[in-house]
Amino acid sequence: MLSVERRYAWGIRVSRMDSVSPFADLAEGPAPDAVVLPLLRPSRAAFGCVLCTALFFVASAAIAVIYAATGALFATRHPGIPGLRITAAAFALLFLVVVAALVVAAVRVARTRHGVAFDAEGVWWRDGDRLVTIPWAELGVARMVTPVFIRGLRSSAPRTPSLQLCPVGEETIRGRPVLADRATIVREDEPDGPKLWLTFQLLSAADAAAAAAAVRRHAPEQWAAGLPDDSAA
């Protein structure tokens, strides 16, 4: 299986072999020619924040250990109060536990696989240990939603496009309860009323173009566009 395959709007296919496919460790997964895109990739800034926090607690633990062992702090020769030395030892242990928890959490986040894939069978979605396949026949509409920003107004909303899939019926969600986390009801300006959408936040505009090309390839009748440069594909 390709690690990560990107199909740009102008038809050029680029495979990033330096990335690992979110489905690579599965015995049964998407087809070898599937378009595979990662989701929820931790940023370097997030890992940097975790690293700085861990280093702070390591330094605090080292200071607490020194005080607990010698009763002195920052070259002060006056012996510390025994009760404070015991407290310092307890804090040192607590700081080390926090560091261990941060390391375990960072490793788990880095190793957990999140991704979406498109092949002839349908749309594959993986969220850690959860794997779901949605056949094309169970999807009524697929569209790409681009974020809208107002100049001068700060917002915490995602800045990358989202792929939204509208199931034909609620049976798709009922048969796959894990999809409930991705389901939202959007009220459209149509007589049909509210629609149920499965939303997948993509990492970049390039991934959005790849997903759009994959849907147009396997299920052109379900594609409802949504990208500004959709006509260029």
trRosetta pair geometry for C-beta under 8 A, 3 or more apart (Angstrom, degrees):
i j d omega theta_ij theta_ji phi_ij phi_ji
1 21 5.5 -70 115 27 117 174
1 23 6.5 -81 140 91 165 102
1 24 6.2 -156 69 -104 122 67
1 29 6.9 -21 -72 88 159 125
1 30 6.9 100 -132 77 131 90
1 32 5.4 -129 -93 -124 58 58
1 34 7.0 -12 -146 42 104 102
1 36 7.0 68 165 -31 112 150
2 5 4.4 51 110 -50 147 110
2 15 5.1 -102 -158 -134 122 120
2 21 6.8 119 101 -72 46 129
2 32 7.3 100 -13 179 77 63
2 33 7.8 52 -5 -125 116 31
2 34 7.7 -158 39 66 99 64
2 36 6.4 177 84 24 88 117
3 15 6.8 105 44 178 85 92
3 16 6.1 -99 92 89 114 66
3 17 5.4 126 17 -126 137 39
3 18 7.6 168 109 48 161 23
3 19 5.0 146 147 82 120 71
3 20 5.9 -77 -148 -117 105 20
3 21 4.8 -142 -146 -42 41 83
3 24 7.2 0 -117 -71 65 128
3 36 7.4 -135 136 79 26 132
4 15 6.9 145 79 -159 52 57
4 16 4.4 -14 67 53 109 104
4 19 4.4 5 -5 78 127 132
4 21 6.4 179 -59 -90 60 68
4 36 5.8 -112 -119 92 48 93
4 37 6.8 76 -150 -109 95 40
4 38 6.4 -45 -104 -18 126 96
5 13 6.5 -9 -173 -169 97 101
5 14 7.6 157 -157 82 52 42
5 15 5.1 -22 -103 -102 73 79
5 16 7.9 -158 -77 18 28 71
5 34 7.6 151 37 102 132 49
5 35 5.2 -113 86 -128 107 58
5 36 5.8 79 23 33 87 76
5 210 7.3 156 113 -157 63 131
6 13 7.0 155 81 -155 51 51
6 14 4.8 -17 62 63 103 90
6 15 7.5 -180 20 -83 72 31
6 16 6.9 50 -9 -17 111 101
6 35 7.8 90 -102 -154 22 99
6 37 7.7 86 -93 -95 74 93
6 206 5.8 1 -160 156 137 105
6 207 7.0 -82 -119 -93 102 51
6 209 7.7 51 -178 81 92 96
6 210 4.5 -92 -148 -81 60 135
7 11 7.4 -17 -171 -137 89 29
7 12 7.7 163 -152 80 49 39
7 13 5.4 -18 -100 -101 71 78
7 35 6.0 -57 -5 -115 114 134
7 209 6.9 -138 98 127 63 82
7 210 4.6 117 41 -131 67 67
7 213 3.8 -121 113 81 126 147
7 214 6.3 143 33 -49 137 77
7 217 8.0 -27 140 -27 175 135
8 11 7.1 -43 77 28 76 20
8 12 5.0 0 42 56 116 85
8 13 7.8 -158 13 -79 76 30
8 14 7.1 40 -22 3 106 108
8 206 6.6 -41 -99 -146 89 83
8 209 5.2 21 -143 123 47 139
8 210 7.0 -21 -67 -69 38 73
8 213 7.5 51 76 -31 12 148
9 209 4.4 -87 -44 -149 83 121
9 212 7.2 7 -97 78 85 128
9 213 6.9 -158 -102 -59 41 110
9 227 7.2 -151 -95 122 131 152
9 229 5.4 62 157 112 172 114
9 230 7.5 -122 -138 -113 124 29
9 232 5.1 55 141 89 121 105
9 233 4.5 -94 -164 -78 73 85
10 232 6.2 -42 -79 146 76 106
10 233 7.2 -117 -74 -111 28 48
11 213 7.7 159 -98 -131 47 138
11 233 7.2 130 -54 -158 76 63
16 19 4.7 35 114 13 114 111
19 38 6.9 -114 175 -26 135 134
20 24 5.7 -86 179 8 85 149
21 24 4.1 123 65 -49 96 94
21 36 5.0 6 -138 137 104 159
21 115 7.1 81 -179 -143 62 178
22 36 6.8 -172 33 -179 86 111
22 38 5.5 141 -41 -110 115 73
22 39 7.4 0 -59 24 163 77
22 113 4.1 146 -153 179 78 103
22 114 6.0 -85 -132 76 144 21
22 115 2.8 170 39 -7 149 133
22 117 7.9 -155 63 -43 103 105
22 126 5.3 175 139 69 117 131
23 26 5.1 -48 -172 21 73 124
23 29 4.0 143 174 -169 120 148
23 30 5.7 74 102 16 171 98
23 34 8.0 -3 53 79 152 144
23 36 6.3 -122 22 -128 113 132
23 113 7.4 159 -58 155 36 141
23 115 6.3 -113 -30 77 84 136
23 117 6.0 -24 -16 -32 146 146
23 124 6.9 29 -83 128 145 144
23 126 6.1 169 -80 -20 83 150
25 113 7.3 -173 27 -23 115 157
26 29 3.8 104 84 -53 129 115
26 126 7.9 -131 -46 -98 140 145
26 131 7.1 109 -112 -101 144 156
29 117 7.4 66 166 38 98 162
29 124 6.9 82 -170 -162 75 162
29 131 7.8 -97 -111 -151 81 140
30 34 3.5 -18 151 -17 126 170
30 36 6.5 174 59 -80 151 100
30 117 3.9 -92 -56 130 157 148
30 118 7.7 39 -140 47 138 16
30 119 4.8 156 -164 -20 93 130
30 121 7.8 -154 -131 41 65 116
30 124 4.9 -122 -66 6 104 153
31 34 4.9 132 59 -43 70 94
31 119 4.0 141 23 -151 106 148
31 120 6.4 31 -9 20 153 91
31 121 7.1 148 -29 -2 108 104
33 119 6.8 115 79 -126 72 99
34 117 4.5 33 154 177 133 113
34 118 6.1 160 -163 72 85 40
34 119 3.8 -57 -96 -64 97 104
34 124 7.3 5 -166 19 152 129
35 117 6.5 162 81 -155 49 62
35 118 4.7 -6 53 52 101 99
35 119 7.6 176 19 -67 64 59
35 210 5.7 179 -176 165 128 100
35 211 7.2 173 121 -95 134 44
35 213 7.4 154 -95 84 163 94
35 214 4.0 -119 37 -87 148 135
36 115 6.1 14 -174 169 88 135
36 116 7.8 167 -151 89 49 40
36 117 4.5 -13 -102 -103 71 100
37 115 6.2 166 87 -158 45 86
37 116 5.4 -13 63 63 96 83
37 117 7.2 172 20 -83 65 50
37 202 6.7 -21 150 -134 143 98
37 203 7.4 -165 173 16 103 105
37 207 4.9 109 -150 -151 133 108
37 210 6.1 147 -75 93 123 132
37 211 6.3 -49 -8 -64 156 98
38 41 5.3 56 129 -57 126 113
38 114 6.6 77 -172 85 71 72
38 115 4.9 -54 -114 -97 43 96
38 203 6.6 17 86 -22 84 143
39 114 4.2 -93 77 134 88 103
39 115 5.4 172 9 -96 87 31
39 116 6.0 67 -37 -12 124 92
39 200 6.6 -82 -106 -173 142 97
39 201 6.9 111 -152 75 104 70
39 202 7.2 -79 -106 -113 85 41
39 203 6.9 -159 -117 -42 41 97
40 114 4.1 9 46 77 112 160
40 201 7.8 82 -63 75 72 106
41 114 7.7 -148 -58 63 55 109
41 203 5.9 21 22 -106 114 139
42 46 4.9 -111 -172 74 93 136
42 47 6.0 95 136 -46 122 95
42 109 5.5 70 -51 143 141 119
42 110 6.6 -70 31 -87 137 65
43 46 4.8 104 59 1 79 99
43 47 7.3 -151 97 2 46 83
44 47 5.7 -56 -149 43 38 107
44 48 6.0 44 150 -24 69 107
45 48 5.5 -54 -145 37 31 115
45 49 6.4 35 153 -23 64 102
46 49 5.7 -51 -151 32 31 112
46 50 6.6 29 151 -15 63 103
47 50 5.6 -51 -149 37 37 112
47 51 6.2 40 151 -22 67 104
47 106 6.6 96 -128 -148 82 117
47 110 7.8 58 -97 -76 124 112
48 51 5.5 -52 -146 36 32 113
48 52 6.3 32 156 -17 66 104
49 52 5.9 -53 -146 36 30 109
49 53 6.4 30 154 -18 63 107
50 53 5.7 -57 -149 38 30 112
50 54 6.2 31 154 -20 66 107
50 102 5.7 166 -169 -176 95 108
50 105 7.6 -145 -138 89 136 106
50 106 5.1 144 144 -84 157 123
51 54 5.7 -55 -147 36 30 110
51 55 6.3 29 155 -18 65 106
52 55 5.7 -53 -146 37 31 110
52 56 6.4 37 153 -23 64 103
53 56 5.7 -51 -152 31 32 114
53 57 6.7 24 154 -12 64 105
53 102 6.3 -164 99 -125 111 153
54 57 6.0 -59 -151 40 33 106
54 58 6.3 36 151 -23 67 106
54 99 5.2 95 -151 -135 84 82
54 102 4.8 -161 -82 100 100 146
54 103 6.7 88 -121 -58 143 81
55 58 5.5 -51 -144 35 34 115
55 59 6.3 34 156 -18 65 103
56 59 6.0 -56 -151 37 29 108
56 60 6.4 27 151 -17 64 108
57 60 5.4 -51 -143 39 36 113
57 61 6.1 39 155 -22 66 104
57 95 4.6 -180 -175 -168 89 91
57 96 7.7 171 146 -72 107 28
57 98 5.0 -125 -149 90 157 119
57 99 4.8 -167 99 -63 125 92
57 102 7.5 149 32 1 145 142
58 61 5.7 -54 -148 36 29 111
58 62 6.4 32 152 -22 63 104
58 95 7.5 167 -79 148 22 113
58 99 5.7 86 -66 -102 79 147
59 62 5.6 -51 -148 32 33 113
59 63 6.6 31 154 -17 64 103
60 63 5.9 -53 -150 36 32 109
60 64 6.3 31 153 -17 65 108
60 91 7.6 -88 150 147 103 108
60 95 5.0 -156 94 -125 104 152
61 64 5.6 -56 -146 39 32 111
61 65 6.2 34 155 -22 66 105
61 91 7.8 -159 -108 126 59 73
61 92 4.7 99 -154 -150 72 70
61 95 3.7 -160 -70 94 94 129
61 96 5.1 103 -131 -55 152 79
61 99 7.0 -66 -17 -16 146 134
62 65 5.7 -53 -147 34 30 111
62 66 6.5 32 154 -20 64 105
62 92 8.0 124 -45 -131 13 107
63 66 5.8 -54 -150 34 31 112
63 67 6.5 26 155 -14 65 107
63 73 7.2 53 -174 -138 93 102
64 67 5.9 -57 -148 39 31 108
64 68 6.1 29 155 -19 66 109
64 88 4.5 -175 -161 -177 79 82
64 89 7.0 165 153 -80 100 23
64 91 4.8 -137 -131 89 151 101
64 92 3.6 -167 102 -66 120 90
64 95 6.6 147 21 10 143 137
65 68 5.7 -56 -143 39 30 109
65 69 6.1 21 160 -15 66 112
65 88 7.7 -169 -61 144 19 102
65 89 7.4 72 -110 -112 52 62
65 92 4.7 115 -60 -135 73 152
66 69 6.1 -63 -144 40 25 105
66 70 6.0 -22 174 21 65 113
66 72 7.6 -66 149 78 93 69
66 73 7.0 116 106 -107 107 64
67 70 6.9 -75 -127 55 21 79
67 71 6.8 53 -173 -115 57 16
67 72 7.1 -140 -119 70 59 28
67 73 4.9 7 -95 -75 105 103
67 80 6.1 73 -176 -46 89 162
67 84 7.6 -68 153 133 120 98
67 85 6.5 -151 137 -117 78 69
67 88 4.4 -108 92 -163 113 164
68 85 4.9 120 -133 -173 54 75
68 86 7.3 99 -134 -85 101 18
68 88 4.2 -161 -62 96 89 107
68 89 3.8 117 -138 -64 151 82
68 92 6.2 -93 -4 -5 141 140
71 79 4.2 7 135 -156 142 69
71 80 3.7 -151 -158 22 73 88
71 85 5.7 -41 -93 -82 77 129
72 75 7.1 -5 157 -158 120 9
72 76 5.1 -172 -159 74 83 69
72 77 6.2 -4 -116 -107 130 23
72 78 7.3 133 -109 60 82 45
72 79 7.1 -57 -61 -105 78 40
72 80 6.8 -146 -56 -28 31 97
73 76 5.5 2 59 30 60 116
73 80 7.2 71 -17 -71 101 122
80 84 5.2 -111 168 81 110 117
80 85 5.1 129 97 -60 124 95
80 88 7.7 2 146 -7 162 142
81 84 4.3 79 66 8 94 108
81 85 7.0 -165 88 -12 47 83
82 85 5.5 -54 -148 33 34 113
82 86 6.6 34 155 -17 66 101
83 86 5.8 -53 -153 34 34 110
83 87 6.5 34 149 -18 65 105
84 87 5.4 -52 -147 38 37 114
84 88 6.2 43 151 -24 67 102
85 88 5.5 -47 -146 33 33 114
85 89 6.6 36 152 -20 62 101
86 89 5.7 -50 -152 33 34 112
86 90 6.6 35 150 -19 64 103
87 90 5.6 -54 -152 35 34 112
87 91 6.4 32 152 -17 67 105
88 91 5.7 -54 -147 38 33 110
88 92 6.3 39 152 -24 65 103
89 92 5.5 -50 -148 32 32 115
89 93 6.6 33 153 -17 63 102
90 93 5.8 -53 -153 35 33 111
90 94 6.4 33 149 -19 65 106
91 94 5.4 -53 -146 38 36 114
91 95 6.2 38 154 -22 68 103
92 95 5.8 -51 -146 34 30 110
92 96 6.5 29 154 -17 63 106
93 96 5.8 -57 -150 37 31 110
93 97 6.5 34 151 -21 64 104
94 97 5.6 -53 -151 33 33 113
94 98 6.6 34 151 -20 65 103
95 98 5.6 -52 -152 34 35 113
95 99 6.5 36 150 -19 65 103
96 99 5.5 -49 -148 35 36 114
96 100 6.4 38 152 -19 66 103
97 100 5.7 -53 -148 36 32 112
97 101 6.4 34 152 -20 65 105
98 101 5.7 -54 -148 36 32 112
98 102 6.4 33 153 -20 65 104
99 102 5.7 -53 -149 35 32 111
99 103 6.4 30 154 -18 65 105
100 103 5.8 -55 -149 36 31 111
100 104 6.3 29 155 -17 66 107
101 104 5.9 -55 -145 39 31 109
101 105 6.2 30 157 -18 65 109
102 105 5.8 -57 -145 39 28 110
102 106 6.2 27 157 -19 65 108
103 106 5.8 -56 -146 36 29 109
103 107 6.3 26 157 -17 64 107
104 107 5.9 -57 -147 38 30 109
104 108 6.3 28 156 -18 65 108
105 108 5.8 -57 -147 38 30 110
105 109 6.3 28 157 -18 65 107
106 109 5.9 -55 -147 37 30 109
106 110 6.2 27 156 -18 65 109
107 110 5.8 -57 -145 39 29 109
107 111 6.1 13 161 -7 66 114
108 111 6.1 -66 -140 45 26 100
108 112 6.0 34 160 -33 66 107
109 112 5.9 -48 -140 23 27 112
112 128 4.8 -28 -159 -100 108 86
113 126 5.9 -12 116 125 99 129
113 128 6.8 137 54 -101 59 29
114 126 6.4 -168 -136 99 32 77
114 127 5.6 26 -118 -116 88 55
114 128 7.0 -2 -73 -38 79 59
115 124 7.9 11 108 109 88 97
115 125 7.7 -170 96 -146 45 43
115 126 5.2 11 51 50 77 105
116 123 6.6 -12 -170 -175 100 95
116 124 6.6 155 -160 85 48 61
116 125 5.2 -8 -107 -103 81 71
116 126 7.6 -164 -75 22 39 69
116 163 7.3 -165 113 55 168 146
116 200 5.4 50 -57 -174 153 156
116 211 7.3 23 102 -108 127 119
117 123 7.4 154 79 -160 48 49
117 124 4.1 -5 56 55 97 114
117 126 8.0 31 -2 -5 102 103
118 122 7.9 -91 -139 139 58 28
118 123 5.8 -17 -100 -106 73 68
118 124 7.5 -149 -64 20 29 80
118 211 6.9 134 -24 -138 139 64
118 214 3.6 105 81 154 150 135
118 215 6.6 -97 -137 -63 151 58
118 217 7.9 112 133 58 126 109
118 218 6.1 -162 168 11 103 143
119 122 7.4 2 63 41 70 32
119 124 7.3 25 12 -13 99 114
119 218 7.1 120 141 -92 19 150
120 218 5.9 -162 -109 -129 42 114
121 124 8.0 51 80 -52 112 97
121 133 6.5 -22 126 -173 122 127
121 135 6.4 -77 166 -112 69 73
121 136 7.7 173 140 -11 28 91
122 133 5.5 105 71 175 120 84
122 134 5.0 -151 158 91 130 49
122 135 4.1 -117 -66 -115 141 27
122 136 5.0 -152 -105 -33 76 62
122 137 7.9 -72 -89 17 116 66
122 138 7.5 19 -130 36 141 99
122 139 7.5 147 -148 -10 101 120
122 218 8.0 174 -103 144 26 143
123 133 7.3 157 80 -156 44 51
123 134 4.7 -10 58 57 95 102
123 136 7.7 111 -17 -77 81 64
123 139 7.2 72 2 -52 123 147
123 165 6.5 -121 27 -85 167 159
124 131 7.2 -14 -168 -167 95 88
124 132 7.3 157 -155 85 49 50
124 133 5.4 -19 -100 -102 73 75
124 134 8.0 -167 -74 21 28 70
125 131 7.5 163 86 -151 51 44
125 132 4.9 -10 59 61 96 98
125 133 8.0 180 21 -80 68 32
125 134 7.4 30 -2 -6 108 106
125 179 7.7 97 64 -100 148 88
125 182 7.6 -53 -180 -30 164 162
125 200 7.0 -133 -114 -97 121 131
126 130 6.9 157 -155 87 49 59
126 131 5.1 -6 -105 -104 84 76
126 132 7.8 -178 -77 24 42 65
127 130 4.6 -8 64 62 89 109
127 178 7.2 -173 46 168 126 123
127 181 7.7 -54 25 71 179 144
130 178 4.8 176 -166 -157 138 157
132 176 5.1 87 -137 -165 124 139
132 178 5.9 -157 -55 74 129 119
132 179 6.1 148 -166 -62 171 97
134 138 5.7 -117 -174 75 82 120
134 139 6.2 80 143 -54 116 107
134 165 6.9 101 106 143 159 156
134 167 7.4 -106 -155 -98 128 97
134 172 6.5 45 -134 -162 105 121
134 176 7.5 -99 -81 17 86 163
134 179 7.8 85 -71 -95 121 145
134 198 7.7 -175 -61 45 166 166
135 138 5.0 90 66 4 83 101
135 139 7.7 -158 100 -6 48 89
136 139 5.8 -65 -155 35 42 110
136 218 6.1 -144 -81 138 143 105
136 219 4.4 -170 -151 -77 125 129
136 222 6.8 -152 -167 -7 91 148
137 168 7.6 -33 144 -19 56 144
138 167 5.8 -20 153 -146 88 88
138 168 5.4 -119 -163 14 46 108
138 169 7.8 -84 -156 35 83 76
138 171 7.9 -112 -143 85 115 95
138 172 4.9 133 167 -93 125 119
139 142 6.1 24 161 -52 133 98
139 165 5.4 -60 -132 -170 120 106
139 166 6.9 104 -164 71 73 51
139 167 6.2 -66 -105 -109 51 44
139 168 6.7 -106 -73 -32 2 83
139 172 8.0 87 -74 -105 58 161
139 219 6.8 44 78 165 123 169
139 222 5.4 51 114 -152 103 155
140 166 5.0 -59 63 103 98 99
140 167 6.6 56 2 138 93 18
140 168 4.7 130 -52 -90 97 60
140 222 6.6 160 143 -133 21 100
141 165 7.6 165 90 -156 54 42
141 166 4.1 16 54 41 92 123
141 195 8.0 -14 46 -178 131 147
141 222 5.8 -173 -116 -171 26 77
141 224 5.0 20 -167 -26 104 131
142 163 7.1 -8 -170 -174 95 93
142 164 7.2 164 -153 88 49 53
142 165 5.2 -9 -106 -107 82 72
142 166 7.3 -147 -69 20 39 75
142 215 4.8 -138 105 -152 149 147
142 219 6.8 91 9 90 134 125
142 222 4.9 58 7 130 96 105
142 223 5.6 -35 70 -102 98 52
142 224 6.5 169 74 14 41 86
143 163 7.8 162 86 -155 38 52
143 164 5.3 -15 64 63 84 99
143 166 7.8 29 6 -13 99 105
143 223 7.6 123 -86 -166 53 51
143 224 4.1 -40 -81 71 103 107
143 225 6.7 0 -133 69 85 37
143 226 4.4 114 179 -45 86 137
144 161 5.3 10 -179 174 101 133
144 162 7.3 156 -158 78 56 42
144 163 6.0 -31 -103 -101 70 61
144 164 7.5 166 -97 19 20 80
144 208 5.5 99 -151 -168 135 106
144 211 7.1 136 -90 90 113 113
144 212 5.5 -39 -37 -78 140 109
144 225 7.2 -72 33 155 93 35
144 226 3.5 172 62 88 68 124
144 227 5.0 13 79 -50 142 82
144 230 7.9 171 43 -82 126 115
145 161 6.4 155 78 -160 45 77
145 162 4.8 -16 60 61 101 93
145 163 7.9 -179 19 -86 79 13
145 164 5.6 46 -13 -12 115 121
145 199 7.9 -37 32 -129 133 104
145 226 5.9 -63 -66 -171 38 135
146 161 4.9 -38 -98 -100 62 96
146 208 7.7 70 -89 -164 84 164
146 226 6.8 163 -15 157 85 87
146 227 6.8 106 -50 -117 119 50
146 228 6.7 -1 -20 -27 165 94
147 157 6.0 159 -144 124 125 116
147 158 6.2 -153 -71 94 138 69
147 159 5.7 -112 52 -135 157 33
147 160 7.1 56 -8 43 122 14
147 161 7.0 -136 -11 -87 77 44
147 162 7.9 86 -55 -9 82 95
149 153 7.3 -174 -177 69 73 92
149 155 6.5 -151 -124 29 87 131
149 157 8.0 -166 -89 66 83 118
149 159 7.5 15 -58 -122 132 86
150 153 4.1 22 83 30 105 129
150 155 7.8 98 33 -31 85 126
158 162 7.0 94 82 -57 142 106
158 201 5.4 -127 -119 -145 171 126
160 201 6.7 95 79 -180 104 83
160 202 5.5 -123 138 85 118 74
160 203 6.1 -57 168 161 173 14
160 204 5.8 -75 -132 -91 130 21
160 205 6.8 -135 -143 -50 83 58
160 207 7.7 29 176 53 130 115
160 208 7.2 -169 173 -41 87 118
161 202 5.5 -2 79 47 76 121
161 205 6.3 88 -3 -108 112 59
161 207 8.0 -169 60 82 101 85
161 208 3.8 51 61 -97 138 145
161 226 7.7 125 -157 128 125 113
161 227 7.2 -8 -114 -97 160 87
162 199 5.3 -1 171 -165 130 96
162 200 6.5 154 -165 74 76 42
162 201 5.1 -38 -106 -100 94 54
162 202 6.5 180 -105 6 33 82
163 199 7.4 147 80 -155 49 46
163 200 4.6 -15 61 61 98 102
163 202 6.1 79 -15 -42 95 112
163 208 7.2 -177 -59 -125 88 72
163 211 5.1 -89 -81 149 138 154
164 197 4.5 -11 -169 -172 111 123
164 198 6.8 148 -157 71 55 47
164 199 5.2 -15 -101 -98 82 70
164 200 7.7 -174 -76 21 37 70
165 197 6.8 134 65 -161 37 66
165 198 4.4 -20 61 57 94 104
165 200 7.6 32 -4 -4 103 108
166 195 5.5 -23 -131 168 126 120
166 196 6.6 124 -144 79 73 59
166 197 5.5 -40 -84 -100 75 69
166 198 7.6 -173 -76 14 27 77
167 170 7.2 118 93 -87 131 24
167 171 7.8 -156 155 58 134 60
167 172 3.7 -140 -144 36 145 148
167 173 6.6 -155 17 -30 161 85
167 196 6.3 -29 39 93 96 113
167 198 6.9 70 -32 -18 94 114
168 172 6.9 115 41 -32 72 124
169 172 6.4 135 73 -9 60 88
170 173 5.5 -51 -167 38 63 108
170 174 5.9 60 138 -20 82 106
170 196 6.7 98 -93 5 77 165
171 174 5.3 -57 -138 44 38 111
171 175 5.7 33 163 -17 71 109
172 175 6.3 -59 -145 40 21 105
172 176 6.6 -26 166 27 58 109
172 179 7.1 -45 135 72 86 164
173 176 6.5 -83 -141 63 26 77
173 177 7.4 63 166 -106 65 36
173 179 5.3 -124 -122 85 70 116
173 180 6.1 93 -169 -77 108 71
173 183 5.8 32 -113 -75 135 151
173 196 7.1 -85 -31 162 139 147
174 177 7.4 9 -155 -75 28 70
176 179 4.7 56 108 -7 106 114
177 180 5.7 -19 -176 -12 59 116
178 181 6.7 -30 175 11 56 107
179 182 5.5 -62 -166 45 63 106
179 183 6.1 73 137 -43 82 103
179 198 6.0 -43 -172 -115 110 125
180 183 5.4 -51 -143 20 39 120
182 198 4.6 41 122 -157 114 80
182 199 5.7 -164 -175 50 82 59
182 200 6.7 4 -148 -68 132 69
183 196 5.9 -12 -161 -171 105 99
183 197 7.2 146 -150 78 54 40
183 198 5.8 -32 -88 -93 62 67
183 199 8.0 148 -103 9 14 81
184 196 7.6 155 79 -153 33 54
184 197 5.5 -25 65 64 83 91
184 199 5.8 9 13 -10 119 123
185 194 4.9 14 179 178 105 126
185 195 7.1 159 -153 77 61 32
185 196 5.8 -32 -97 -96 71 62
185 197 7.6 151 -102 17 21 78
186 194 6.8 153 77 -153 32 74
186 195 5.6 -25 64 62 84 85
186 197 5.4 14 3 0 117 127
187 193 7.1 -48 -138 -178 78 57
187 194 4.9 -44 -94 -93 66 78
187 195 8.0 150 -102 15 21 69
188 192 7.1 14 66 65 119 96
188 193 7.6 95 50 135 80 14
188 194 7.3 137 11 -120 75 27
188 195 5.6 23 -10 0 120 116
190 193 7.4 -91 85 -10 76 23
192 195 6.9 46 109 -69 120 96
202 207 4.3 -173 -179 103 118 121
202 208 5.2 159 76 -66 159 75
202 211 6.5 -122 -89 -9 142 142
203 207 5.2 82 49 -1 80 153
204 207 4.9 105 55 5 75 98
204 208 7.1 -128 104 -4 47 86
205 208 5.2 -49 -151 33 40 118
205 209 6.6 42 151 -19 67 99
206 209 5.8 -50 -151 34 34 110
206 210 6.5 36 149 -19 64 104
207 210 5.4 -52 -148 36 36 115
207 211 6.3 35 154 -18 67 104
208 211 5.8 -53 -146 37 31 109
208 212 6.3 32 154 -20 64 107
208 227 6.3 147 139 -95 115 119
209 212 5.7 -53 -145 36 31 113
209 213 6.3 31 156 -18 64 106
209 227 6.8 97 -91 -131 68 163
209 229 7.8 -12 -102 75 112 113
209 233 7.6 178 -159 -85 90 116
210 213 5.9 -56 -149 36 29 109
210 214 6.4 28 153 -20 63 107
211 214 5.6 -55 -148 35 32 112
211 215 6.4 30 156 -17 67 104
212 215 6.0 -55 -148 36 30 107
212 216 6.3 27 155 -15 64 109
212 223 7.4 91 -160 -146 72 123
212 225 7.9 44 -147 -135 121 42
212 226 7.6 -149 -104 57 120 94
212 227 5.6 -44 -75 -15 163 136
212 230 6.8 -121 -178 -117 147 89
212 233 6.8 -137 119 -63 115 160
213 216 5.8 -57 -146 40 31 110
213 217 6.2 34 154 -26 65 107
213 233 6.0 -160 -93 -149 87 134
214 217 5.6 -54 -149 32 30 113
214 218 6.4 0 165 4 66 110
215 218 6.6 -70 -140 50 27 89
215 219 5.7 -49 -170 58 68 93
215 220 7.9 125 134 -87 65 38
215 222 6.8 -100 -179 85 105 101
215 223 5.1 133 125 -90 110 103
216 219 7.8 -76 -103 69 12 50
216 220 5.1 43 -161 -103 58 79
216 223 5.1 15 -86 -57 70 165
216 233 6.7 126 31 125 167 144
217 220 7.5 78 -49 -57 5 88
219 222 4.2 -4 144 26 116 117
219 223 6.7 143 103 -37 77 84
220 223 5.6 -47 -152 13 41 119
225 230 4.4 62 -147 -170 100 172
226 230 6.9 107 47 -63 39 137
227 230 4.4 132 65 -62 88 86
229 232 4.5 -22 171 15 94 125
229 233 7.6 110 126 -34 81 80
230 233 6.2 -42 -170 7 46 112
